[in-house]
């Protein structure tokens, strides 16, 4: 299933991995659910030119949000089942044409002001 551009997104996050010769970075956003449970969400930020990020670098990542839904598959091509016995799916969140603005102290997790609208364990992803 192909991803679709949904909106411009601004994510206060921490670089947790770099890839694609510096043109890609995994960005982790930390936030709290309504019941106080600490949660995190990962994005892949895609840049036109290589960046010099280091693990733990914190800032605001912005760009066009796209979501790719992927079916889980075993090595033999058969559907991989989730804990309930149904074929599993996951979503990949991408920030395309990403821009970066430095922020907060590097090395400490960025904490978003966002609060999950879902009760603990009810998150859709």
Buried (B, 14 or more C-beta within 10 A) or exposed (E): EEBEEEEEBBBBBBBBEBEEEEBBBBBBBBBBBEEEEEBEBBBBBBBEEEBEBEEEBBBBBBBBBBBBEEEEEEEEEEEEEEEEEEEBBEEBBBBBEBBBEEBBEBEEBBBBEBEBEBEEEEEEE
